């Protein structure tokens, strides 16, 4: 299996980086050639057979490097299988329930539709208040977001395995 997969991401404090790295590891274990790189360093996705793109989410928005990558490369991404993920909500329970049904930025949804994203996932994130400035701490307290690491590694791994299965199945890829 020589399929090259770009796993590009944008992370604010490192939690989304670790999610992207886990996705890349799962894809490599499945026999795919996965490269995990920050979105601002990713380059042209046309050099790959598929792309997984994700971002940390703050106040319902993707980080600028991931949003820019998605918009700038929409034409190339439309020609290959693409999966998108967001990382953000903290707390126990279904991440979609914690975000009142939100799973992807409204402003980027038309681009996701245009490229025909195979799936859009929303994963729990991690929040360490020690990394936040005073304004960010105030905002977090105001919305009641709990601190801690709430990432569901089983869900992330299962999602990455489903991507690997789709890419290894000629009928789906």
N, C-alpha and C positions, 0 to 999 in steps of 0.2 A: 504494500500500500504506500504510494508515494504522494498522496494528497497533502498539499500544504495548507495549513489553516492559520490564519492570523487571529490572535486573541488580543485585541486592543482594548485599553481601558483608561479611565481617568479616575484617580483616587485623591481624596483630600488629605487623609491621615494614614492611609495604608491598608485599611480593611478591605477595600475593593481590589487593591493590588493582590492581596492574598486570595480573594475569590477568583480573580483572573488566573493566578498561578495554579490554583487547584484545577480549574477547567483545563488549562494547558496540560497539566500532568495526566489527567484522565484521558485526554485525547491522545497524548503520546503513548500511554499504556495500551491504548486500543490500536496502535500501529500507525497513527497519523503523525505527520510532521507539523507540530504546533509551535508557533513562535508567539511568546507573550511579551508585548511591548506597550509602553504608555502611548496613548492615542497621538500625542504631539510628536512622537518619534516613529510612528507606524509607516509612513510613506504610502505608496500606491497599493491599494488592496487588489488591483488587477494582477499583481504578481502571485496571488494565492488562489487556491481553488474554492475557499470558503472563508467567511469572516464571522467571528464572534466579537461583538462590541458591547462594552458595558461602562457604566458610570456610577459613581456615588451620587446620591440625590440629597439636595438641601433645599428646603422650601419648595418642593415640587419641581426642581430643575436639575438637569444634568450639569456636570462640570463643563465649562466652556471647551476644553480640548476635545472631549468626546462629541459634544454637539457639533463643533466645527468639522470634525472628521466625518461624521455622518452626512452633513450637508454638502461638504466639499467633494465627497466621493460617491454621492448617490448614484450617479450614472454607472460607475464601475460595480458598485454593490448590487445594483439591479440585475447584473449578469451572472450572479453567483448565489449560492445559498448563504443566507445571513441569519444569525440569531442575535438578539439584543437582550441585555439584562440591566436592571437597576438594582442598586444596593442602598438601603437607607433606613427603613423603619426599625425602631428598636422596641423591645417589649415582647411579651409572650403572645402566642396566637398567630393566626393567619396574617401574613403581611398585607394582603389585600384588604382584610377587615380593618387592620390598624390604620390604613390610609384611606378609608371610606371608599374603596373600590379603585383607587388610583393605582396604576401600574407603570405608566410611562408618561413623560411630559407631553401635554396637549400640543405645544408648539412644534414638537418633533414628530407627532403621530402622522401627519401627511407624508413626511419623508419615509417613515417606516412602511407606510402603505405603498408608496411609490416603488420602493425597492423590493416589496414582497417578503418582508421578514418572515422566516419560518415560524418563529416563536418569540415572544417577549416575556421574559421572566422578571419577577420582583422577588428579591431575596432580603431577608433580615440583614441589618447592618450591625455595626459596633459603634459605641459612643464612649469616649473617654474624656470626661470633662476637663482633665488636666491639659488637653490639647487646645482647649477653646479660649478665646479672648473674652473679655467682660461682656461685650455685646452678644456674642454667640451664646454664652452661658445664660444671659437674660432671656434670649429667644427660646432656648431649649427648655428653660424652666417655665416660660410662659405657655408653651404648647404641651408641657408635661411629658416630654420624651424621657424615658428612663435611660440611665447610663448602664453600660455593660456590653458584653459581646453576645449578641443574639443570633449570630450567623448559624444557619442550619446546614452543616457540612454534608449531611446525608442528602438533603434536597439539592444542593449544589452539585454533588457528585452524580446523582441520578439524572439531573438535567444534562450535564456534560456527557454522560453515557448515552443519553438519547440522541445527542448531536453526533457522537461517534457512530452510533448504529445507522443513523440516516446517511452519513457520509460514506459508510462502508457498503451500503445497499445501493447498487447501481440504479435500481428503479426509483430511488428517492433522491439521489444526489444530483 
